[in-house]
């Protein structure tokens, strides 16, 4: 009888468990990447950034870089003296690990003043899941029916 109860509990948990939410990778500037001439304030507008998401900076590493800075340095376009705050590969991924305002600038002389600066706000929680497509809903429903049948048959066999 203990096995029967375990199967019923497992079936209920399996059928009620929500889908796993994955982090989002945001390529800064989308196809344009991280370069002069892009309005990053406009790029960030309307986007929601959550803890666990990633910012991906794609740029020509011979002419640009990325520094994570504090708000005052962002406003004044001051590059920190600590190079460990900088990224220099041209394909840098920065994990958004905490909530709050985050500021990024290009440390090349004149680039931040020229607009290569990004301010975002990171929210707690996870992004809302996108609405499922008809195909994925049908697949999920059929899978749940299949699981229900397996557990029902197994439960009947164990009880008798």
Backbone as ProteinMPNN parsed JSONL, in Angstrom:
{"seq_chain_A": "XXXXXXXXXXXXXXXXXXXXXXXXXXXXXXXXXXXXXXXXXXXXXXXXXXXXXXXXXXXXXXXXXXXXXXXXXXXXXXXXXXXXXXXXXXXXXXXXXXXXXXXXXXXXXXXXXXXXXXXXXXXXXXXXXXXXXXXXXXXXXXXXXXXXXXXXXXXXXXXX", "coords_chain_A": {"N_chain_A": [[0.823, -1.198, 0.0], [2.054, 1.18, 0.637], [3.648, 1.675, -1.537], [1.727, 2.213, -3.46], [0.629, 4.662, -2.516], [2.896, 6.26, -2.773], [3.234, 6.28, -5.542], [0.897, 7.607, -6.348], [1.286, 10.117, -5.151], [3.63, 10.868, -6.494], [2.608, 10.996, -9.1], [0.782, 13.113, -8.905], [2.495, 15.246, -8.26], [4.152, 15.253, -10.556], [2.323, 15.94, -12.544], [1.507, 18.451, -11.776], [3.726, 20.065, -11.603], [5.283, 23.07, -12.525], [6.539, 24.361, -15.67], [10.071, 24.585, -16.201], [11.752, 27.609, -15.855], [13.945, 29.36, -17.913], [16.979, 31.272, -17.97], [17.361, 34.427, -19.65], [19.271, 35.433, -22.42], [20.472, 38.509, -23.213], [21.465, 40.162, -25.961], [23.325, 42.908, -26.083], [22.317, 45.758, -27.741], [21.295, 44.255, -29.76], [21.429, 43.031, -33.053], [23.21, 45.006, -33.834], [25.075, 45.226, -31.819], [27.636, 46.238, -29.473], [28.595, 49.316, -29.866], [29.582, 52.553, -31.183], [27.061, 55.018, -31.922], [24.653, 53.809, -31.354], [21.615, 53.944, -29.592], [21.499, 53.099, -26.518], [19.85, 53.435, -24.356], [17.336, 53.498, -25.538], [17.375, 50.908, -26.574], [17.243, 49.353, -24.232], [14.812, 50.077, -23.218], [11.614, 49.018, -22.295], [12.366, 46.406, -21.939], [12.611, 43.707, -19.64], [14.734, 42.831, -17.105], [15.97, 40.155, -15.28], [17.159, 38.622, -12.227], [19.641, 36.262, -12.824], [19.458, 36.336, -15.564], [21.412, 37.1, -18.551], [23.675, 39.54, -19.795], [24.959, 40.074, -22.962], [27.706, 41.275, -24.45], [28.708, 42.19, -27.556], [31.339, 43.055, -29.601], [33.915, 44.874, -31.392], [36.925, 44.06, -30.265], [39.311, 45.396, -30.575], [38.793, 48.043, -30.612], [36.912, 48.69, -28.669], [35.557, 48.204, -25.311], [34.179, 46.929, -22.218], [33.036, 48.2, -19.2], [31.903, 47.604, -15.936], [30.323, 49.855, -13.914], [29.769, 52.233, -11.208], [26.909, 54.287, -10.362], [27.648, 57.084, -10.235], [30.059, 57.145, -11.681], [29.057, 56.342, -14.108], [27.426, 58.503, -14.856], [29.382, 60.504, -15.121], [31.041, 59.376, -16.94], [33.401, 58.088, -16.124], [36.156, 56.019, -16.163], [36.856, 53.169, -14.274], [39.752, 52.655, -12.198], [40.397, 50.113, -11.615], [41.056, 47.387, -13.383], [39.852, 44.904, -13.226], [37.194, 45.218, -13.274], [36.571, 45.455, -15.854], [35.816, 44.222, -19.175], [37.117, 42.58, -21.988], [37.091, 40.969, -24.285], [35.45, 41.048, -26.535], [33.299, 39.492, -26.829], [31.555, 39.292, -24.454], [30.003, 37.93, -21.632], [27.848, 38.821, -19.116], [26.625, 37.896, -16.112], [23.594, 38.568, -14.536], [23.417, 38.899, -11.356], [22.37, 40.028, -9.045], [19.728, 42.106, -7.712], [18.639, 45.436, -8.683], [19.948, 48.663, -9.845], [22.133, 48.676, -12.644], [25.135, 49.58, -14.256], [26.921, 50.207, -17.254], [29.763, 50.956, -19.248], [31.685, 51.993, -22.144], [35.144, 52.017, -21.997], [36.939, 53.308, -23.638], [38.521, 56.276, -24.634], [36.311, 58.944, -24.958], [34.206, 57.391, -25.956], [32.13, 56.637, -24.143], [31.05, 59.17, -23.577], [30.166, 59.567, -26.118], [27.953, 57.982, -26.246], [28.14, 55.262, -25.703], [27.019, 53.683, -23.394], [25.207, 52.03, -20.875], [22.366, 51.618, -18.909], [20.584, 49.601, -16.721], [17.829, 48.064, -14.948], [17.677, 45.495, -12.689], [15.456, 42.99, -11.874], [13.893, 41.089, -9.219], [13.185, 37.589, -9.155], [11.742, 35.611, -11.814], [11.477, 35.794, -15.368], [8.28, 36.17, -16.905], [6.809, 33.298, -18.295], [6.657, 32.669, -21.812], [3.623, 32.602, -23.74], [2.33, 29.387, -24.395], [2.719, 27.604, -27.466], [0.28, 26.234, -29.76], [1.056, 23.69, -30.602], [2.984, 22.914, -28.658], [1.371, 22.921, -26.398], [-0.457, 20.899, -27.005], [1.293, 18.716, -27.142], [2.266, 18.687, -24.497], [-0.139, 18.207, -23.12], [-0.87, 15.671, -24.148], [1.302, 14.199, -23.202], [0.894, 14.423, -20.446], [-1.511, 13.039, -20.224], [-0.644, 10.517, -21.022], [1.211, 9.953, -18.94], [-0.585, 9.905, -16.794], [-2.141, 7.678, -17.478], [-0.203, 5.633, -17.326], [0.464, 5.721, -14.573], [-2.02, 5.133, -13.473], [-2.537, 2.537, -14.435], [-0.338, 1.205, -13.33], [-0.873, 1.582, -10.623], [-3.27, 0.137, -10.348], [-2.372, -2.449, -10.928], [-0.612, -2.865, -8.797], [-2.277, -2.685, -6.56], [-3.974, -4.888, -6.902]], "CA_chain_A": [[0.0, 0.0, 0.0], [2.938, 2.343, 0.675], [4.076, 1.935, -2.912], [0.578, 2.834, -4.126], [0.574, 6.067, -2.099], [4.045, 6.936, -3.375], [2.946, 6.487, -6.968], [-0.138, 8.64, -6.458], [1.932, 11.4, -4.826], [4.524, 11.183, -7.61], [1.779, 11.38, -10.252], [0.238, 14.453, -8.662], [3.604, 16.195, -8.367], [4.589, 15.303, -11.956], [1.323, 16.626, -13.359], [1.314, 19.826, -11.323], [4.981, 20.802, -11.607], [5.336, 24.035, -13.621], [7.699, 24.282, -16.561], [11.269, 25.259, -15.706], [12.024, 28.869, -16.536], [15.359, 29.516, -18.193], [17.472, 32.645, -18.037], [17.377, 35.03, -20.973], [20.49, 36.108, -22.86], [20.196, 39.745, -23.932], [22.609, 40.682, -26.716], [23.227, 44.364, -25.974], [22.275, 46.367, -29.063], [20.801, 43.243, -30.701], [22.35, 42.735, -34.165], [24.23, 46.057, -33.944], [26.088, 44.991, -30.806], [28.147, 47.294, -28.594], [29.409, 50.208, -30.689], [29.111, 53.936, -31.251], [25.933, 55.287, -32.803], [23.451, 53.092, -30.915], [20.995, 54.533, -28.395], [21.288, 51.961, -25.621], [18.677, 53.721, -23.521], [16.197, 53.032, -26.331], [17.46, 49.45, -26.664], [16.838, 48.754, -22.957], [13.435, 50.468, -22.903], [10.605, 47.982, -22.504], [12.885, 45.089, -21.591], [12.678, 43.391, -18.217], [15.91, 42.051, -16.779], [15.763, 39.452, -14.02], [18.306, 37.921, -11.665], [19.881, 35.022, -13.556], [19.612, 36.654, -16.986], [22.76, 37.477, -18.963], [23.929, 40.554, -20.818], [26.036, 39.649, -23.847], [28.273, 42.415, -25.17], [29.461, 41.774, -28.744], [31.979, 44.255, -30.124], [35.271, 44.754, -31.902], [37.777, 44.216, -29.082], [40.462, 46.274, -30.829], [38.401, 49.452, -30.482], [35.944, 48.897, -27.588], [35.589, 47.339, -24.142], [33.004, 47.11, -21.351], [33.304, 48.319, -17.77], [30.792, 47.74, -15.005], [30.647, 51.011, -13.081], [28.736, 52.724, -10.288], [26.083, 55.343, -10.935], [28.377, 58.348, -10.403], [30.99, 56.963, -12.801], [28.235, 56.277, -15.313], [27.042, 59.88, -15.21], [30.555, 61.297, -15.503], [31.836, 58.583, -17.895], [34.72, 57.859, -15.534], [36.589, 54.624, -16.216], [37.485, 52.797, -13.005], [41.172, 52.312, -12.294], [40.477, 48.675, -11.389], [40.782, 46.691, -14.64], [39.065, 43.69, -13.025], [35.8, 45.569, -13.552], [36.421, 45.555, -17.3], [35.777, 43.038, -20.039], [37.884, 43.014, -23.147], [37.203, 39.906, -25.288], [34.624, 41.287, -27.72], [32.114, 38.632, -26.701], [31.54, 39.186, -23.001], [28.718, 37.624, -21.009], [27.792, 39.265, -17.729], [25.452, 37.337, -15.428], [22.91, 39.506, -13.642], [23.332, 38.072, -10.149], [21.665, 40.709, -7.961], [18.742, 43.096, -8.124], [19.022, 46.837, -8.594], [20.466, 49.343, -11.033], [23.452, 48.257, -13.131], [25.636, 50.552, -15.221], [28.037, 49.729, -18.069], [30.271, 51.961, -20.183], [32.905, 51.687, -22.886], [36.223, 52.776, -21.372], [37.801, 53.971, -24.621], [38.37, 57.73, -24.538], [35.269, 59.586, -25.754], [33.116, 56.507, -26.365], [31.014, 56.766, -23.205], [30.436, 60.477, -23.88], [29.538, 59.404, -27.426], [26.726, 57.194, -26.131], [28.346, 53.842, -25.378], [26.732, 53.503, -21.981], [23.953, 51.304, -20.686], [21.838, 51.505, -17.546], [19.417, 48.724, -16.633], [17.374, 47.708, -13.613], [17.492, 44.053, -12.583], [14.344, 42.661, -10.982], [13.932, 39.791, -8.547], [12.256, 36.621, -9.729], [12.021, 35.125, -13.161], [10.651, 36.368, -16.418], [7.078, 35.398, -17.162], [6.975, 32.367, -19.412], [5.87, 33.04, -22.971], [2.431, 31.794, -23.95], [2.696, 28.196, -25.152], [2.14, 27.46, -28.795], [-0.717, 25.174, -29.827], [1.762, 22.41, -30.716], [3.585, 22.536, -27.38], [0.277, 22.641, -25.478], [-0.969, 19.588, -27.358], [2.309, 17.747, -26.739], [2.267, 18.617, -23.031], [-1.393, 17.576, -22.703], [-0.77, 14.245, -24.465], [2.271, 13.608, -22.283], [0.258, 14.326, -19.14], [-2.48, 11.941, -20.319], [0.163, 9.294, -21.038], [1.694, 9.722, -17.573], [-1.745, 9.537, -15.974], [-2.508, 6.293, -17.792], [0.844, 4.76, -16.781], [0.329, 5.656, -13.119], [-3.279, 4.451, -13.16], [-2.343, 1.099, -14.676], [0.608, 0.713, -12.318], [-1.581, 1.553, -9.332], [-4.229, -0.996, -10.374], [-1.606, -3.689, -10.848], [-0.034, -2.991, -7.448], [-3.374, -2.903, -5.602], [-4.52, -6.242, -7.056]], "C_chain_A": [[0.868, 1.262, 0.0], [3.424, 2.699, -0.719], [2.959, 2.637, -3.678], [0.492, 4.324, -3.786], [1.716, 6.861, -2.721], [3.801, 7.234, -4.837], [1.908, 7.596, -7.172], [0.469, 10.017, -6.183], [2.851, 11.827, -5.963], [3.732, 11.658, -8.826], [1.24, 12.794, -10.085], [1.327, 15.503, -8.824], [4.03, 16.356, -9.825], [3.611, 16.088, -12.811], [1.169, 18.097, -12.994], [2.577, 20.673, -11.368], [5.016, 21.77, -12.781], [6.585, 23.831, -14.464], [8.866, 25.06, -15.966], [11.508, 26.512, -16.532], [13.525, 29.029, -16.715], [15.728, 30.992, -18.238], [17.463, 33.118, -19.483], [18.741, 35.645, -21.228], [20.089, 37.323, -23.676], [21.465, 40.198, -24.638], [22.435, 42.197, -26.757], [23.334, 44.976, -27.37], [21.743, 45.443, -30.144], [21.836, 42.99, -31.795], [23.456, 43.775, -34.308], [25.36, 45.858, -32.942], [26.444, 46.242, -30.021], [29.089, 48.157, -29.421], [28.838, 51.613, -30.639], [27.914, 54.032, -32.186], [24.647, 54.567, -32.436], [22.925, 53.774, -29.655], [20.619, 53.395, -27.456], [20.147, 52.183, -24.646], [17.413, 53.241, -24.241], [16.18, 51.507, -26.427], [16.912, 48.795, -25.398], [15.372, 49.029, -22.618], [12.473, 49.325, -23.237], [11.085, 46.57, -22.187], [12.864, 44.92, -20.074], [13.846, 42.446, -17.996], [15.708, 41.444, -15.395], [17.072, 38.824, -13.543], [18.426, 36.576, -12.386], [20.003, 35.23, -15.053], [21.062, 37.034, -17.272], [22.724, 38.629, -19.948], [25.101, 40.041, -21.645], [26.469, 40.869, -24.653], [29.11, 41.878, -26.321], [30.012, 43.026, -29.407], [33.352, 43.921, -30.677], [36.221, 45.072, -30.75], [39.003, 45.093, -29.329], [40.099, 47.74, -30.641], [37.407, 49.732, -29.353], [36.251, 47.968, -26.42], [34.314, 47.594, -23.349], [33.484, 47.183, -19.908], [31.981, 48.378, -17.022], [31.182, 48.851, -14.046], [29.514, 51.305, -12.107], [28.025, 53.905, -10.945], [26.811, 56.655, -11.184], [29.353, 58.264, -11.571], [30.258, 56.884, -14.132], [27.894, 57.691, -15.791], [28.224, 60.684, -15.731], [31.431, 60.607, -16.551], [33.27, 58.39, -17.406], [35.035, 56.368, -15.541], [37.256, 54.27, -14.892], [38.949, 52.411, -13.209], [41.392, 50.808, -12.128], [40.08, 47.937, -12.677], [39.967, 45.416, -14.463], [37.576, 43.952, -13.251], [35.527, 45.627, -15.049], [36.387, 44.209, -17.982], [36.336, 43.464, -21.388], [37.909, 42.013, -24.305], [36.471, 40.193, -26.591], [33.38, 40.421, -27.754], [31.964, 38.288, -25.225], [30.132, 38.943, -22.48], [28.804, 38.006, -19.541], [26.489, 38.75, -17.122], [24.886, 38.375, -14.471], [22.563, 38.745, -12.363], [22.54, 38.71, -9.018], [20.678, 41.724, -8.535], [19.329, 44.498, -8.048], [19.51, 47.406, -9.915], [21.87, 48.846, -11.362], [23.854, 49.219, -14.243], [26.856, 49.992, -15.936], [28.449, 50.833, -19.036], [31.406, 51.355, -21.013], [33.984, 52.602, -22.323], [37.169, 53.455, -22.333], [37.478, 55.461, -24.61], [37.315, 58.268, -25.512], [34.089, 58.707, -26.119], [31.906, 56.587, -25.441], [30.286, 58.087, -23.459], [29.715, 60.44, -25.226], [28.33, 58.488, -27.41], [26.907, 55.728, -25.798], [28.251, 53.641, -23.868], [25.349, 52.888, -21.844], [23.605, 51.261, -19.213], [20.614, 50.596, -17.612], [19.03, 48.561, -15.17], [17.065, 46.221, -13.617], [16.448, 43.777, -11.507], [14.536, 41.29, -10.357], [12.937, 38.86, -9.229], [12.693, 36.194, -11.109], [11.06, 35.763, -14.144], [9.397, 35.527, -16.584], [7.296, 34.509, -18.379], [6.137, 32.831, -20.595], [4.664, 32.118, -23.101], [2.809, 30.571, -24.78], [2.029, 28.187, -26.517], [1.14, 26.317, -28.761], [-0.041, 23.808, -29.866], [2.347, 21.983, -29.38], [2.517, 22.221, -26.345], [-0.281, 21.251, -25.735], [-0.001, 18.501, -26.912], [2.307, 17.579, -25.225], [1.021, 17.905, -22.529], [-1.342, 16.078, -22.97], [0.201, 13.538, -23.529], [1.654, 13.435, -20.9], [-0.775, 13.19, -19.132], [-1.742, 10.604, -20.274], [0.67, 8.963, -19.631], [0.557, 9.273, -16.659], [-2.158, 8.098, -16.2], [-1.492, 5.312, -17.195], [0.671, 4.607, -15.277], [-0.962, 4.944, -12.713], [-3.119, 2.944, -13.31], [-1.416, 0.505, -13.62], [-0.076, 0.603, -10.963], [-2.55, 0.398, -9.257], [-3.487, -2.301, -10.21], [-1.085, -3.906, -9.434], [-1.127, -3.3, -6.432], [-3.892, -4.328, -5.689], [-3.407, -7.197, -7.035]], "O_chain_A": [[0.48, 2.288, -0.56], [3.592, 3.873, -1.048], [3.219, 3.554, -4.457], [0.304, 5.153, -4.676], [1.527, 8.001, -3.145], [4.126, 8.32, -5.318], [2.044, 8.423, -8.074], [0.192, 10.974, -6.906], [2.861, 12.994, -6.357], [4.132, 12.605, -9.502], [1.246, 13.58, -11.032], [1.106, 16.537, -9.455], [4.246, 17.478, -10.283], [4.022, 16.824, -13.708], [0.744, 18.9, -13.824], [2.504, 21.888, -11.187], [4.804, 21.357, -13.921], [7.556, 23.212, -14.029], [8.667, 26.077, -15.302], [11.469, 26.473, -17.762], [14.289, 28.85, -15.766], [14.887, 31.848, -18.511], [17.546, 32.319, -20.416], [19.304, 36.303, -20.353], [19.44, 37.19, -24.713], [22.437, 40.577, -23.984], [21.509, 42.706, -27.388], [24.307, 44.748, -28.089], [21.738, 45.805, -31.32], [23.006, 42.758, -31.49], [24.523, 43.473, -34.842], [26.489, 46.28, -33.194], [25.653, 47.18, -29.921], [30.24, 47.786, -29.652], [27.745, 51.834, -30.118], [27.768, 53.24, -33.116], [23.646, 54.702, -33.14], [23.695, 54.136, -28.765], [19.549, 52.8, -27.585], [19.544, 51.225, -24.163], [16.528, 52.649, -23.623], [15.119, 50.885, -26.369], [16.197, 47.796, -25.477], [14.765, 48.306, -21.828], [12.522, 48.748, -24.323], [10.283, 45.636, -22.169], [13.073, 45.876, -19.327], [13.933, 41.391, -18.624], [15.322, 42.138, -14.454], [17.968, 38.534, -14.336], [17.444, 35.849, -12.537], [20.586, 34.397, -15.747], [21.844, 37.263, -16.349], [21.859, 38.693, -20.822], [26.118, 39.623, -21.093], [25.695, 41.421, -25.436], [30.106, 41.19, -26.098], [29.264, 43.947, -29.737], [33.882, 42.831, -30.459], [36.31, 46.219, -30.312], [39.669, 45.494, -28.374], [40.982, 48.59, -30.525], [37.086, 50.893, -29.098], [37.087, 47.07, -26.521], [33.467, 48.385, -23.765], [34.246, 46.33, -19.453], [31.06, 49.097, -17.41], [32.249, 48.8, -13.433], [28.442, 50.704, -12.176], [28.484, 54.446, -11.951], [26.619, 57.279, -12.228], [29.463, 59.202, -12.361], [30.78, 57.31, -15.162], [28.053, 58.024, -16.966], [28.083, 61.459, -16.677], [32.433, 61.166, -16.999], [34.225, 58.514, -18.173], [34.282, 55.558, -14.999], [38.135, 55.0, -14.434], [39.328, 51.904, -14.264], [42.459, 50.295, -12.465], [38.898, 47.874, -13.016], [39.438, 44.889, -15.442], [36.792, 43.015, -13.401], [34.387, 45.825, -15.468], [36.856, 43.202, -17.453], [36.066, 44.565, -21.869], [38.693, 42.198, -25.236], [36.825, 39.647, -27.636], [32.511, 40.597, -28.608], [32.21, 37.158, -24.802], [29.191, 39.652, -22.837], [29.705, 37.578, -18.82], [25.398, 39.115, -17.558], [25.62, 38.983, -13.693], [21.555, 38.042, -12.295], [22.081, 38.006, -8.118], [20.786, 42.139, -9.689], [20.372, 44.72, -7.434], [19.492, 46.741, -10.951], [22.688, 48.624, -10.469], [23.029, 49.623, -15.062], [27.723, 49.378, -15.313], [27.607, 51.552, -19.574], [32.003, 50.346, -20.637], [33.778, 53.808, -22.185], [38.114, 54.116, -21.902], [36.312, 55.857, -24.582], [37.412, 58.074, -26.724], [33.059, 59.222, -26.553], [30.77, 56.602, -25.915], [29.059, 58.12, -23.545], [28.765, 61.191, -25.448], [27.736, 58.238, -28.459], [25.92, 55.013, -25.625], [29.251, 53.458, -23.173], [24.438, 53.199, -22.611], [24.435, 50.914, -18.373], [19.725, 50.787, -18.442], [19.806, 48.881, -14.27], [16.287, 45.741, -14.442], [16.547, 44.266, -10.381], [15.247, 40.44, -10.894], [11.954, 39.316, -9.814], [13.838, 36.384, -11.517], [9.972, 36.21, -13.78], [9.44, 34.307, -16.424], [7.896, 34.928, -19.369], [5.029, 33.333, -20.409], [4.689, 30.983, -22.624], [3.534, 30.699, -25.768], [0.921, 28.696, -26.692], [1.152, 25.514, -27.829], [-0.515, 22.866, -29.231], [2.227, 20.819, -28.998], [2.719, 21.35, -25.499], [-0.55, 20.505, -24.793], [-0.419, 17.479, -26.368], [2.342, 16.454, -24.725], [1.104, 17.088, -21.612], [-1.73, 15.288, -22.109], [-0.049, 12.408, -23.109], [1.866, 12.41, -20.252], [-0.896, 12.467, -18.143], [-2.159, 9.677, -19.579], [0.567, 7.82, -19.187], [0.727, 8.364, -15.847], [-2.486, 7.378, -15.256], [-1.872, 4.287, -16.628], [0.723, 3.492, -14.757], [-0.985, 4.228, -11.711], [-3.512, 2.173, -12.434], [-1.682, -0.571, -13.083], [0.13, -0.371, -10.24], [-2.652, -0.259, -8.222], [-3.91, -3.169, -9.446], [-1.118, -5.029, -8.93], [-0.91, -4.107, -5.527], [-4.217, -4.927, -4.664], [-3.625, -8.403, -7.15]]}, "name": "protein", "num_of_chains": 1, "seq": "XXXXXXXXXXXXXXXXXXXXXXXXXXXXXXXXXXXXXXXXXXXXXXXXXXXXXXXXXXXXXXXXXXXXXXXXXXXXXXXXXXXXXXXXXXXXXXXXXXXXXXXXXXXXXXXXXXXXXXXXXXXXXXXXXXXXXXXXXXXXXXXXXXXXXXXXXXXXXXXX"}
